[in-house]
Amino acid sequence: MSESYSTINPCNMCMPMGSVLAFRGVEGCMPLFHGSQGCATYMRLYLAHHFREPVDIASSALSEKGTVYGGSANLKMGLKNLIIGYSPKAIGVATTCLAETIGDDIVQIINEFRAEEKSNIPIIPVSTPSYSASHEEGYARALQALVQSLARRTEPGGRINLIIGSFVSPADVRYLKNMIIDWGFADGFILFPDISETLDAPREENPPRITEGGTTLEDMVDTANSRCTLTIGGRFQSSSAGGFLEREFRVPQTALPLPIGLKDTDLFVSMLEEQTGIALPERYEAQRGRLLDTLADVHKYLAGVRVAVYGDSDIVLGLTRFLCEAGAIPAVVATGLRSTRFEAEIRAASEDALILLGADFSQIHDKIRNARIDLMLGTSNGRQISKKEGIPLVRVGLPNHDRVGATRQLLVGYEGATRLADAITNALLDENNL
Amino acid sequence: MSVIKTFEGREGHISQKTGYDPVSLSCSNESLAGAVSQRACVYSGARVVLNPLTDALHLVHGPIGCASYTWDIRGSSSSGPDLYKNSFSTDMSELDVVYGGEKKLARAIRDLAERFHPPAIFVYSTCIVGIIGDDLKAVCRSATAELGLPVIPVRSEGFRGNKNEGYKAACNALFELVGTKEHRPASPYAINLLGEYNVAGDLWAIKPLFEEMGIEVVATFTGDGRVAEIQRSHTARLNLVQCSGSMTYLAKKMEERYGIPYQHISFFGLGDLASALRCAARFFADESMLAKAEEIIERETAQVMPKIVYYRSRVQGKKAAIYMGGAAKAVSLVRAFEELGMEVVIIGTQTGDRDDYRKISCMVRDGTVIVDDANPLELRELLAVQKADLLVAGVKERFFAYKLGIAFCDFNHDRTTSFEGYDGLVNFAQELDASLNSPVWRLPLRRSSPIVGSQGSEIEKTIEKAAEGGVQAGV
């Protein structure tokens, strides 16, 4: 294929977007973009659409003046107002392409701010220029920045860090949390980032300015004292919070794929059993049994069904492996990321899959048109292709801008796989007027 | 005294109307850092104005995000081409930032022109392009010469101001197209509609009304628009401007160069719609057209009135809050709420200017709060203080309204229901009714529990009362 000089309908977002999803998983943490006002507003809109929740992101609102003379005054003013307005417990400051290009040193500016304002609120800087990598790396970088800024070695705590290494839904995080509670070692884990409540808040009287929930700062500090780290997802990104904890504090890390589908969930569960010495609770074994039962029920509907899978790398890998387990064919597998490791893992799961790296939706469309696809599995960004080609689309991942329930969509664990099998099968049955 | 407590420097942007004096409001300045303004950027303003041109190719010269967040997110409909539903980007990387992106841009333009054969290409500049100094003008000029189609630079570096600057950038880009194609309107009564974006098919409820009056709509800026229509729009005799914030600048330029006068109108609400039709008829000073306008107004009003009366009975007396991007829509909403018997208690805009706020303050009742460039914290406070039942705004505001238990109506570019024209007002009223009178707001936020009450358990209460000696235990 000839080199492309443009992207048509991106399958990627920019790094600052990813940072928001990480920062909102820490209790009382407000994200602030150092850049032009529009970045914050656009991403708020994008995320509000997806989560159907208010998502507040502050901005240093850089103007022409700040751009010429440096954005220090704007960033300090932004931090000051954010603290006055929201009383956050922490602030995550992500840069944008503008701040990076004018060369602002945010670490320096933040240090000055701390001294000038005598503020001891943790402020976590992360460099997320929009012109490099993508939202997935932005998420990973923000996670790493969080532990880099907050984790402190004190006394060995003996807990296990469970890091959600790539973005999944609030329902997914809730499921994993409940699993740990049901397992009986709620106190033995530090799960982060925890967006289970912050990005899926219940309605209540007098809702707080910053949605409640999230990993506590104390827990973030304590990640340095854990006995090990289990990271799920995020394996194709160069930044890694677990990797940092291992290098800096000798907390050994095991990096696993997202627990999507039977075998990857088995792997995750086995790892937990190994670390805790306690067997998976019976009700989860029952869930596993129900997943197997469901797959038996639907196997003929899914047999040989040709699926186009696209979206974030870790989710796409999980979906691809799950489709293989169910007897469907991941015929086109696409992600916006460029990663040979991703390619190798997909290839290992499916010899025949047509793999697209660094893809945009124009390329995905071309492949889908020629690959006799029966079903699309991915974000709502595939909706135009789905309509044009008359191929049913099961929406998974971010964004889901045109259907409700993104926050409640469960993908991980035995139950997530069961629901996905149902959703895929029903979409096919609908399509065939059965 | 200010209505609510807010950030230092924001006090002057919020005011309550008292007596007959027009409110003077701080406005038209940069958003306060850290205050979570609802405003977007210059690029955003330019993109929303130009994007509804359905057959144009919209290429963003910048990092991927700017194109990702603006891909097919607006509800502007097309009756034909759908090229505008794609988001093209040069996807600038680190190397482009270091070495400059002009070559990449030039090749992207050439590739895309060959592949999609658009009648025009708009090239949007973004924040970093403004910093690294890519010469968009030069690249576009040579592409225009090479490809033989208009390749128009849009000066929309995000940091150069707010959306208003973006509107201007878009108007300047459009103005380059105006007058580049010859046309002889079939009707001596030819007009353009400016600031009509065909959201949810709005335009299709309006255009037939003008056509019935014998008026030819040469071009719509830019809803369901075609490049060729814009190119021959100089042949119209009148510009009707709806979204004044985005299009008055262009209307003035067209008046200057082509001598086309303009009038501000709105197609939303029975009164404003009737005024718009009359305005066009009066301009052409044609008696039979005026009679036709009156006939249409009478006929269409009679047709929708029973429904309006019904919905009015469902919503009248309720208190509405308005938070819009521009002032024109906000003003039109005030009148529409009057027609529906509702009271406006808050009215705000992202980008209104001094004149806009003066006009608004003359229209609204005593006690109404007027706010410029509000943020979520202020809006929350104001909604509570002003006891609003409903908020009319865009998606960013929708979910905090719901969290507060306040009804909501989306009057932004993302809406999927047409609100303009006669049936549009019915749709609007129906949506207000659906949200205001939904049973979900009446569901108990707290479950009544036999053992846990809101002020402690029943048992505790009984014990407390017994201790006070008021009630015998067990009663």
Interface residues (C-beta under 8 A of the other chain):
Chain A: S4 Y5 S6 T7 I8 N9 P10 N12 M13 C14 P16 M17 L32 G35 S36 Q37 G38 C39 A40 T41 Y42 M43 R44 L45 Y46 A48 H49 F51 R52 E53 P54 D56 I57 A58 S59 S60 A61 L62 S63 E64 G66 T67 N74 L75 M77 G78 L79 K80 N81 L82 I84 G85 Y86 T96 C97 L98 T101 I102 P129 S130 Y131 S132 S134 A201 R203 E204 E205 P207 R209 S362 N381 Q384 H401
Chain B: F7 E8 E30 S31 L32 A33 G34 A35 V36 S37 Q38 R39 A40 C41 V42 Y43 S44 L59 G62 P63 I64 G65 C66 A67 S68 Y69 T70 W71 D72 I73 K85 N86 S87 F88 S89 T90 D91 M92 S93 E94 D96 V97 K104 R107 A108 D111 L112 T126 C127 I128 G130 I131 I132 G158 F159 R160 G161 N162 N375 P376 L377 G394 V395 K396 R398 F399 F400 Y402 K403 L404 G405 D414 L445 R446
